[in-house]
Structure formats: C-alpha cells, structure tokens
Amino acid sequence: MVQDRYGFLWLSAEDGLQRYDGYDFMKVPDRRSADGVGYVIAHSMATDRAGRLWIGADDSLNRYDPAAGSFMQYRSSNEACGTVRIAHDIVEDQEGVIWLATDDGVTALDPATSKTTCHRPRYTPGVGETRVIATLPLGDGTLWVTSSDGLFTLDRRSGKVTRHIRLEMYSGQKFVCTGFPSKPFQDSRGTLWIGLSSGGDLASVDVASGKVTVYAFKDGGLAPNASSGVVSIQEDHDGALWLGTNKLGLVKLTPDRRQAIWYQSNPDDPDGLRDDLVVALFRDRDGSFWSTTKSGAVYRFDSERPRFRSYRHQQAVPHSLGKGAVTAAYAEDPDTLWIGTDRGLNRVDRKTDEVTQVDLPVFARGVRAIAKDLSGNLWFGTYGNGLARLDPRSGRYTTYTHDASDPRSLSHDRVTALRVDRAGNVWVGTDFGLSRWEPQTQQFSTFSPQPKGLVQYRWISEDASGALWLATSSRGVHRFDPRTGGFTVFDAQLRAARPPGHNRVNAVHVDRAGTVWAATFRGLGRLDPRDGTFKSYDSRAGLPADSVLSILEEDDGRLWLSTPNGLSRFDPRAGTFTNYQASDGLLIDRFAAPAVAAQSSTGELFFGSQKGLVAFFPRQVVERKREVPVYLTDLRLFGEPVLPGSAPLKQPIWSTASLELEFDSIVSFDFAALNYVDPQRTRYRYRLDGFEAKWNETDSARRSATYTMLPAGQYTLRVQARGARGDWSESTLRIRVPPPWYATWYFRTLVAAWLLLALWLAYRLRVRQLHRRFEIALYARLGERGRIARELHDTLLQTYQASLLWFRSAMNVLPERPLEAKQRIELGLEHAESAIAEGRDAVQGLRASTVEVNDLAEAIAAVGAELTKAHAAGVAPVVHVAVDGPSRSLYPLVREEAWRIAGEALRNSFRHADARQITVTLYYGARQFRVTVVDDGKGIEAATAAGHQPASHFGLPGMRERAAIVGGQLDVRSAIGRGTEVELCVPGRNAYDGAAPTRQRHWWDAFRREPARAENPDGRGSGH
C-alpha cells in the first residue's frame, strides 16, 4: 500500500491496481488496455518524490503518474544487469535514483535516462552467494541491503560493498532476516530495525558501529525458539514501533523498547483483526496505520492512546464484563467500578481490569441504579427484585421489596433511580413513585404528586436548596421539596418549549450555576427560572440526534450528553455542540434507554450502552481539527464514465484544472474528501459559479453533482468538504461551454450580413416594383391619351369634317339646285348623327369603371345591359357572362384593361356582327387569367382579324395595345359567316394581386429592369 501526492491510497489486488478514496475502490483508469497499469498485479510498490507510483510486477517494472494518468514500462537495456522484472522491493534514494531488489541482486535505475546499473552482492569476492530481500537508502550515501546472509552496506556512487554484517552471536547462533516482503526500517533515533524469521523476532542495528541487538517476544503463545516473523515495521508519534508479524498479528514495542503488546485476531471484536498473519503495515500522512492480512483484509487503526476507554463482554477473555446491556454504573473509588447490566452485577478492579461477576439471585433480573450512602453502604436498585444494600464491612446483602400490605415498604420492586442527598437521605425512584429510606425505622416513606396516578421516575438530581428534580417517563419534570413534601410539575412547559419539547424525560441535571437541564425524547431542555419556561435544543442546533438520554457535567461547566448517535459535548455559554462517535474511539455510536451516566470523584465520566461501558476524562478529549482535502474522482457524460485521454478529459479528473464541455452535454461529477478516519460524517457542498448562487448541501452518501444543458459561458465548479471537526476545504474546476455553431460571433456576423443583404434586396425589389407600376401607369395614361386622340381624330373629327363638307357643298348648290342641296344636307345630318353616336361611345369609355366596383363579371354584364337597352328592340343579341373557377383579386390596372377590352368586343358585336348570342367567359386559373368574348355573327376576314390589313375602325389595335399594357396577349379568331372569338390571356403573376410566381425567379431578378409594354405598333387591325 502506498499514498500518492493527493492523498489517495493505492493497493494491489488480484485484478490489478486499485485506488481507494475512503469510500470506494476504483481500478486505475487506463482505457481498459490489457497491457495497462490497471491490469498489473504488483509484488511491490513505492512512490517517488514526484508523486509517481512504481510497481514491480511479474514481467515488468511499471511507473504510473496519477497526475497525468500516464503509464510507462521499464525494461533493462543493459544485458549484463539482467532484467528489472520481479522487483521484491522498490525504494528511491536522495538523488532520485530508483533501487530495485530483484532475484539477480540490486539494480539502480535512473528514471530520466532509463539507464540501469547492477550491483550483485552474491558475486562480490569474499561475500558468497546471497539472496537480496530489501534495501534502504540512508542520508550518508549508503544503501543498506537485507539478504539471506545478513546485512550489506553499499556505496551508492561506487557500487562497492563497504560493510557486511553477519547476524550471529558470539556463540555462533545465527539469525535470519525475514524474507519478502520484509523491509528494513530506520526509526526517528537513527536505529535500523530488521525483522527476523529465526533465532529471534526483531533485530536493531547501530548504523555507526554495526552493533546488533536481538529482541525476542515472550508470552506470545509461540513455541520455544519460534519467531513471530516480523515483516513490516512502522513508528508512531510517541516513538513506539508497530510490527506486522506472521503469527502474532500486530505487535507494539513501547518507546523504551522494553515491553511488547500484541493485538491478535478476536472473534468477539467486529472491528478487530480477522487474521494474525499481517503481511504489510503502512502509515499514512495523517498518522493512521493500515494493516493488510494474508486473507486480503485491510484494517485502519490509530496508534494514539485511546481517549475513550471501554468495558465490554469478550467471549475469549474470561475476566471481561458479563453479558447484557449496561444499565447502571457507579465509581466507588479510583480503583473500584460497579457496573450493572440487564443480567447481573459486575465489580471491576481498575488496577488489573479484571471483572468479578456478583452471582446473586437478587441481581438476576438486572441492576438499574447504584448509589453509596454516607455510612459507606452500597445500594443497588434492581429491575423487579426490589432494593439491595451491601455492607462493605461484613460483605452482607440486605434486600428490601414491596409489600402490598405494608404502606411503609418500598413503593415498587422495579427500582429505576437512586440518589443520596447532602443530608444523607437515600431516595429511591420506582415505577410507582418516590420513596425515602428511613434508617431509624428501617422503613420507607413514599411521596406522590396530586392527583395521584402512575408516576414512573427515571432520574433524581438535587439542587443547592436541597430540592429534588425528577425525570418521569410521561409526565415531564417534577420538583420535589423534601421540607414541605410538595411537588411542582413541569409538563405543559416542556411541550410548549421552542422548538417543541417532549414530556418523556430520560434524565435531569442541575449544573453548578443552578440551571436545570432535561434530557428529553425531543432534545435537550433548559429551564428558565425567571418564568418557568423551557428552551430546547435539537439536531438543528447541532445535536447529533433529536433525543437525549443522559447528562453529565465536567469541571469547566460543559455538559456531556449521550444520544442515539454518539456523545455530544455542549458549551452552554457558546451554545455549541461537539459530537463524538465510534470513529473518535467510542465503543458504539448508538446509546439507548435506560439512561446510564455516572461520574467519579476524580472527574471521570461513564456512559453505558447496549454494547458496554465507555469511560473517559474530559480533559483528555482534545479536539483535533483536521482539514480534509477534497477532489473530483469521476466524470460522466450522459451517464457514461469518461476515461483520461478521451475527449474532453486529457488527464485524470482529480488533477484537471479546466475542462471544455459541449453545449448540450449532461455532465456529472463525483467527488470525495480523503477522510479515512470518519468518511461517513463528512459533509459536502458544491456550487457552479456563473450558473447558481446558493450552495447545494449533501452528505457522504450522495457525493455527486449533475448539470444538464448548461448555457454557453465560463463557469467554476466549487466542491467543499468538512469533517466532523474542522474547516471547509475546497477543490475547483474551471469549465468552459462554447456556444453552438449557430450562436458563435462569426455565425451571427454572417447572419447579420445576410440579413442586411436581404433587406437591401427587398428594398431594391420594392423600388423596382414601384418603378414598374409607375411606368405601367404612366404608359397607360399616355396610351389612353393617344387612343382618345386617335379616336377623336380618326373617327369623331373625321365625321364632323365630312358633315361640314356636305353642308358646304349644299350651300354651294342651294340657290341653283335645292333638291340636290337637300340631299346633301340630309347626308350631312346623317354624318352628324354618326358623330354624335361616336362621341357618346367615347364618353362612355371615359366613365368610371371597375376600379370602383371590384366585380369584373358584374361590370361586363352592366356594359352588355346598356348596349342591349340602346339597341333596337327585338333585334338586340342576348349577352351571357360566365365565371370559371373561384374569383380572385386582380390588379386594378389588369381589371380596368380587361373590362375595356371586353366592352370594346361587345360593342363591335352589337354594331357590326348582327349576332344573336354573345357569351363572355372569365377564367381564373392558377397560372393564367383569361377573358373570352364569343358571338355567332357574320364574322370578319382572317387578314383583318390577324391585323395584316387596315380596318375601317381602330378597335382591334386599341384592344391589342391594352393587352400589351398588362403583359397579356390578345387573340382574335374568326371566319366569314361563323362568328368571332376575342380572347385576352394574362399570366397569373401579372394578373393577380399577391399571386405566387408562376416561374422560378432568382435573387438577381431584383436588379433586372423590364421595360413597360405601352403599345404594340404592329397590333393594328380592323373592326367589324
């Protein structure tokens, strides 16, 4: 067993190297490689000054660095030195050279260069054949070597043997060093110690003179001339040597080296050795000793003198305490201790620690109370057999029991408390009241509070005024005044205490200041004499448990309390508790009813338990505040352990200073404080700075912290630990959680740039749309003005001009030819009427259109109705308007031009086609909007419909111009005698308001300017 720089303990087991943190064993995290250190079975181990572990195995010498988690194997490159395998012993000298005791001798290894140098005492002239066992480098530059042929001193620089000490007496008797794994040891005085396997048990060597002194243990149960087989030697703070042996278990050699005390296996001691063959002994940095037995068990013990002495039953020890739970104790004098159990009475001779059991029938049912009166008589209260009095002068016992017919007899045979007051009165508490022994009449006087009832008294104390304070099992605390015989009951006051107390009182104590303390089922109660109220203390105030069983006071006024979870030392002035448990040397943690507490005249305190009696002097209980180092011991991601060397862990977690985690990680950290004395009582708290502000408190059973989905940022994990007594120690780990790719600054910059570009493109697109609409509207207005101008010039004005010509010609011939003038005037009137009709048509085209009425079908039907009304009755064609598909919202300009084109086609059909049926169809398709006007009239020539020759009217060219304005196409299909069909087709993207594009568009379309289509110079044709 070795201890690394952090304080972890390392042990070699059958399945490889194990690390121990006080709670769990863990295999070395070596990525599960079959050649890794975790699978090495060690024969020897050592640590160097750098904190690295050196492990001697069957086939290799291995070095493991707990800080870096690195592993290295060494093999000798010098064939003359042989192999470095199977090192029995490994040590480091003052220069950092590693010395190995192997089957081939002694080998020096330089860790920096891996160079080996061999030293073979068995080949040294004059020495002879030897087998090296172990080595020990000293500060004078020598290396002491134990072997099968005694001791050698080797000059480490020259490699020469400077001295050979044969272990033999002048008579020729030889002593043999204990073989592997025995190691030489130099104590604090500079003396060298060596275990012997024959001829003695232990040998000391004066380093300067080479003088050898042999020690042999006596009365150890060994056969004559047999050796105990010392294999391991350590020294404690007091200078005593502790020896691990093959046959005597643990042996302590006192500092004066004159007395040996052995600690062998004891089946009655659950915490003791299970095997007398101790193969290794190790002392850690805190001074605790660890012993390893052949069976593989590991034990920890303190070498310091126990602060708490115990008396208990031991099956293998004839004069130990009798069986049963301790129920009473009384220190008669410094040399005599009486202990009552639930099975009898025991007398302890404290000089020899021998226990004598008093075998009398009166004590068979147990002893519950012991007291001594002023005459020197001892009183014993039994549980069912009344009261017994021992006259020490005659050794005679007198028994007093309850007699139902005698009111002056003992109140009950179950005696639970005894008290001898300052006046010498003997007071007896029973299950049915309080009795006082009257020595004059040899009878008892019994007292009970009013109203009378069952009162079970458990403890009796006395204050300075002579009043008695009584603890009851169910009615609180009673105060009894012997002078008046009156009782004062404190029951409701206990239950009304803050925090709430309890009326089940186990013991009551009056301290030197006169304060009354009550040990209750719900903590410690203190009576305030000013108002008769109680204040209570429970586990929240620092008690180890909420129940208190008994109370004793030490010389400085501090109180000692027994509880179901150990003993507690209470300072009334500071209001603080210091708790002690089995890990501090107590026989047991759990104290139980009945309350057992006694104090000797020398200040020694006694507390009884189910397992035995604890005795101690409070002044010897010195509080040792010890800071326990705390480390992270394991890292898990998504519940799976992370091995060193795998992302994100580059080295063991306990030596890692910083860590980088992914954004969406679920991470868990295990931690442990290296408190090998009392790990279960260690308290923990942890906090992740940057994520939380409050500490998370936990105990030793839950040593883990888990965090899920930490936001990106910088954090510091702080883990703190504190032992039963001591300050908080801390371990920190810096944690960085980088943002995900979509939250990085460069991605955000890129998104911002794309957003700005998108806004700019949207702005450009909107400007382009507005510019296009403006151009369309402008060209539409210009086109409309041109159309009106052409119509006025080519139709209306021409007609008016023709009328004027006819009127002028009529005026010219009027005098001479009146009939001809009349004909010409009639022709002029006809042209005037035609001009009026043409003017009416032009005005009708300028009226408000479907811009005001958004229903195109209704607007076209209105045009048809107006034309039908103006046509001669009986010969007007029938107009039908149909809609194909759900009506959709059209751009105003498209709706306007479609209405004008349909209206023009209707007027042409009414005036020129001689049609009987006209059908107008509006088709709302997903990709196209169409308007068709079909009549059954006389038709027109194909060349005129196609626009290849001029027509008498400009209707068709104007209609084609309007179609071009909205990005559409006008088709005219006709034949003579077969009617005419006029069709307007507009793409959906140009027709519908908010329509989805009907072709794939690209972002660069925003920069492409399309010229507005105002008029088609080739789109001229003739009307009907």
Rosetta blueprint (number, residue, H / E / L):
1 M L
2 V E
3 Q E
4 D L
5 R L
6 Y L
7 G L
8 F L
9 L E
10 W E
11 L E
12 S E
13 A E
14 E L
15 D L
16 G E
17 L E
18 Q E
19 R E
20 Y E
21 D L
22 G L
23 Y L
24 D L
25 F E
26 M E
27 K E
28 V L
29 P L
30 D L
31 R L
32 R L
33 S L
34 A L
35 D L
36 G L
37 V H
38 G H
39 Y H
40 V L
41 I L
42 A L
43 H L
44 S E
45 M E
46 A E
47 T E
48 D L
49 R L
50 A L
51 G L
52 R L
53 L E
54 W E
55 I E
56 G E
57 A L
58 D L
59 D L
60 S L
61 L E
62 N E
63 R E
64 Y E
65 D E
66 P L
67 A L
68 A L
69 G L
70 S E
71 F E
72 M E
73 Q E
74 Y E
75 R L
76 S L
77 S L
78 N L
79 E H
80 A H
81 C H
82 G L
83 T L
84 V L
85 R L
86 I L
87 A L
88 H L
89 D E
90 I E
91 V E
92 E E
93 D L
94 Q L
95 E L
96 G L
97 V L
98 I E
99 W E
100 L E
101 A E
102 T E
103 D L
104 D L
105 G E
106 V E
107 T E
108 A E
109 L E
110 D E
111 P L
112 A L
113 T L
114 S L
115 K E
116 T E
117 T E
118 C E
119 H E
120 R L
121 P H
122 R H
123 Y H
124 T L
125 P L
126 G L
127 V L
128 G L
129 E L
130 T L
131 R L
132 V E
133 I E
134 A E
135 T E
136 L E
137 P E
138 L L
139 G L
140 D L
141 G L
142 T E
143 L E
144 W E
145 V E
146 T E
147 S E
148 S L
149 D L
150 G E
151 L E
152 F E
153 T E
154 L E
155 D E
156 R L
157 R L
158 S L
159 G L
160 K L
161 V E
162 T E
163 R E
164 H E
165 I E
166 R L
167 L L
168 E E
169 M L
170 Y L
171 S L
172 G L
173 Q L
174 K E
175 F L
176 V E
177 C E
178 T L
179 G L
180 F L
181 P L
182 S L
183 K L
184 P L
185 F E
186 Q E
187 D L
188 S L
189 R L
190 G L
191 T L
192 L E
193 W E
194 I E
195 G E
196 L E
197 S E
198 S E
199 G L
200 G L
201 D L
202 L E
203 A E
204 S E
205 V E
206 D L
207 V L
208 A L
209 S L
210 G L
211 K L
212 V E
213 T E
214 V E
215 Y E
216 A L
217 F L
218 K L
219 D L
220 G L
221 G L
222 L L
223 A L
224 P L
225 N L
226 A L
227 S L
228 S L
229 G L
230 V E
231 V E
232 S E
233 I E
234 Q E
235 E E
236 D L
237 H L
238 D L
239 G L
240 A L
241 L E
242 W E
243 L E
244 G E
245 T E
246 N L
247 K L
248 L L
249 G L
250 L E
251 V E
252 K E
253 L E
254 T L
255 P L
256 D L
257 R L
258 R L
259 Q L
260 A E
261 I E
262 W E
263 Y E
264 Q L
265 S L
266 N L
267 P L
268 D L
269 D L
270 P L
271 D L
272 G L
273 L L
274 R L
275 D L
276 D L
277 L L
278 V E
279 V E
280 A E
281 L E
282 F E
283 R E
284 D L
285 R L
286 D L
287 G L
288 S L
289 F E
290 W E
291 S E
292 T E
293 T E
294 K L
295 S L
296 G L
297 A L
298 V E
299 Y E
300 R E
301 F E
302 D L
303 S L
304 E L
305 R L
306 P L
307 R L
308 F L
309 R E
310 S E
311 Y E
312 R L
313 H L
314 Q L
315 Q L
316 A L
317 V L
318 P L
319 H L
320 S L
321 L L
322 G L
323 K L
324 G L
325 A L
326 V E
327 T E
328 A E
329 A E
330 Y E
331 A E
332 E E
333 D E
334 P L
335 D L
336 T E
337 L E
338 W E
339 I E
340 G E
341 T E
342 D L
343 R L
344 G E
345 L E
346 N E
347 R E
348 V E
349 D E
350 R L
351 K L
352 T L
353 D L
354 E E
355 V E
356 T E
357 Q E
358 V E
359 D L
360 L L
361 P H
362 V H
363 F H
364 A L
365 R L
366 G L
367 V E
368 R E
369 A E
370 I E
371 A E
372 K E
373 D L
374 L L
375 S L
376 G L
377 N L
378 L E
379 W E
380 F E
381 G E
382 T E
383 Y E
384 G L
385 N L
386 G L
387 L E
388 A E
389 R E
390 L E
391 D E
392 P L
393 R L
394 S L
395 G L
396 R E
397 Y E
398 T E
399 T E
400 Y E
401 T L
402 H L
403 D L
404 A L
405 S L
406 D L
407 P L
408 R L
409 S L
410 L L
411 S L
412 H L
413 D L
414 R E
415 V E
416 T E
417 A E
418 L E
419 R E
420 V E
421 D L
422 R L
423 A L
424 G L
425 N L
426 V E
427 W E
428 V E
429 G E
430 T E
431 D L
432 F L
433 G E
434 L E
435 S E
436 R E
437 W E
438 E E
439 P L
440 Q L
441 T L
442 Q L
443 Q E
444 F E
445 S E
446 T E
447 F E
448 S L
449 P L
450 Q L
451 P L
452 K L
453 G L
454 L L
455 V L
456 Q L
457 Y E
458 R E
459 W E
460 I E
461 S E
462 E E
463 D L
464 A L
465 S L
466 G L
467 A L
468 L E
469 W E
470 L E
471 A E
472 T E
473 S L
474 S L
475 R L
476 G L
477 V E
478 H E
479 R E
480 F E
481 D E
482 P L
483 R L
484 T L
485 G L
486 G E
487 F E
488 T E
489 V E
490 F E
491 D L
492 A H
493 Q H
494 L H
495 R H
496 A L
497 A L
498 R E
499 P L
500 P L
501 G L
502 H L
503 N L
504 R L
505 V E
506 N E
507 A E
508 V E
509 H E
510 V E
511 D L
512 R L
513 A L
514 G L
515 T L
516 V E
517 W E
518 A E
519 A E
520 T E
521 F L
522 R L
523 G E
524 L E
525 G E
526 R E
527 L E
528 D E
529 P L
530 R L
531 D L
532 G L
533 T E
534 F E
535 K E
536 S E
537 Y E
538 D L
539 S H
540 R H
541 A H
542 G L
543 L L
544 P L
545 A L
546 D L
547 S L
548 V L
549 L L
550 S E
551 I E
552 L E
553 E E
554 E L
555 D L
556 D L
557 G L
558 R L
559 L E
560 W E
561 L E
562 S E
563 T E
564 P L
565 N L
566 G E
567 L E
568 S E
569 R E
570 F E
571 D E
572 P L
573 R L
574 A L
575 G L
576 T E
577 F E
578 T E
579 N E
580 Y E
581 Q L
582 A H
583 S H
584 D H
585 G L
586 L L
587 L L
588 I L
589 D L
590 R L
591 F L
592 A L
593 A L
594 P L
595 A L
596 V L
597 A E
598 A E
599 Q E
600 S L
601 S L
602 T L
603 G L
604 E L
605 L E
606 F E
607 F E
608 G E
609 S L
610 Q L
611 K L
612 G L
613 L E
614 V E
615 A E
616 F E
617 F L
618 P H
619 R H
620 Q H
621 V L
622 V L
623 E L
624 R L
625 K L
626 R L
627 E L
628 V L
629 P L
630 V E
631 Y E
632 L E
633 T E
634 D E
635 L E
636 R E
637 L E
638 F L
639 G L
640 E E
641 P E
642 V L
643 L L
644 P L
645 G L
646 S L
647 A L
648 P L
649 L L
650 K L
651 Q L
652 P L
653 I H
654 W H
655 S H
656 T L
657 A L
658 S E
659 L E
660 E E
661 L L
662 E L
663 F L
664 D L
665 S L
666 I E
667 V E
668 S E
669 F E
670 D E
671 F E
672 A E
673 A E
674 L L
675 N L
676 Y L
677 V L
678 D L
679 P H
680 Q H
681 R H
682 T L
683 R E
684 Y E
685 R E
686 Y E
687 R E
688 L E
689 D E
690 G L
691 F L
692 E L
693 A L
694 K L
695 W L
696 N E
697 E E
698 T E
699 D L
700 S L
701 A L
702 R L
703 R L
704 S E
705 A E
706 T E
707 Y E
708 T E
709 M L
710 L L
711 P L
712 A L
713 G E
714 Q E
715 Y E
716 T E
717 L E
718 R E
719 V E
720 Q E
721 A E
722 R E
723 G L
724 A L
725 R L
726 G L
727 D L
728 W L
729 S E
730 E E
731 S E
732 T E
733 L E
734 R E
735 I E
736 R E
737 V E
738 P L
739 P L
740 P L
741 W H
742 Y H
743 A H
744 T L
745 W H
746 Y H
747 F H
748 R H
749 T H
750 L H
751 V H
752 A H
753 A H
754 W H
755 L H
756 L H
757 L H
758 A H
759 L H
760 W H
761 L H
762 A H
763 Y H
764 R H
765 L H
766 R H
767 V H
768 R H
769 Q H
770 L H
771 H H
772 R H
773 R H
774 F H
775 E H
776 I H
777 A H
778 L H
779 Y H
780 A H
781 R H
782 L H
783 G H
784 E H
785 R H
786 G H
787 R H
788 I H
789 A H
790 R H
791 E H
792 L H
793 H H
794 D H
795 T H
796 L H
797 L H
798 Q H
799 T H
800 Y H
801 Q H
802 A H
803 S H
804 L H
805 L H
806 W H
807 F H
808 R H
809 S H
810 A H
811 M H
812 N H
813 V H
814 L L
815 P L
816 E L
817 R L
818 P H
819 L H
820 E H
821 A H
822 K H
823 Q H
824 R H
825 I H
826 E H
827 L H
828 G H
829 L H
830 E H
831 H H
832 A H
833 E H
834 S H
835 A H
836 I H
837 A H
838 E H
839 G H
840 R H
841 D H
842 A H
843 V H
844 Q H
845 G H
846 L H
847 R L
848 A L
849 S L
850 T L
851 V L
852 E L
853 V L
854 N L
855 D L
856 L H
857 A H
858 E H
859 A H
860 I H
861 A H
862 A H
863 V H
864 G H
865 A H
866 E H
867 L H
868 T H
869 K H
870 A H
871 H L
872 A L
873 A L
874 G L
875 V L
876 A L
877 P L
878 V E
879 V E
880 H E
881 V E
882 A E
883 V E
884 D E
885 G L
886 P L
887 S L
888 R L
889 S L
890 L E
891 Y L
892 P H
893 L H
894 V H
895 R H
896 E H
897 E H
898 A H
899 W H
900 R H
901 I H
902 A H
903 G H
904 E H
905 A H
906 L H
907 R H
908 N H
909 S H
910 F H
911 R H
912 H H
913 A H
914 D L
915 A L
916 R L
917 Q E
918 I E
919 T E
920 V E
921 T E
922 L E
923 Y E
924 Y E
925 G L
926 A L
927 R L
928 Q E
929 F E
930 R E
931 V E
932 T E
933 V E
934 V E
935 D E
936 D L
937 G L
938 K L
939 G L
940 I L
941 E L
942 A H
943 A H
944 T H
945 A H
946 A H
947 G L
948 H L
949 Q L
950 P L
951 A L
952 S L
953 H L
954 F L
955 G H
956 L H
957 P H
958 G H
959 M H
960 R H
961 E H
962 R H
963 A H
964 A H
965 I H
966 V L
967 G L
968 G L
969 Q E
970 L E
971 D E
972 V E
973 R E
974 S E
975 A L
976 I L
977 G L
978 R L
979 G L
980 T E
981 E E
982 V E
983 E E
984 L E
985 C E
986 V E
987 P E
988 G H
989 R H
990 N H
991 A H
992 Y E
993 D L
994 G L
995 A L
996 A L
997 P L
998 T L
999 R L
1000 Q L
1001 R L
1002 H L
1003 W H
1004 W H
1005 D H
1006 A H
1007 F H
1008 R L
1009 R L
1010 E L
1011 P L
1012 A L
1013 R L
1014 A L
1015 E L
1016 N L
1017 P L
1018 D L
1019 G L
1020 R L
1021 G L
1022 S L
1023 G L
1024 H L
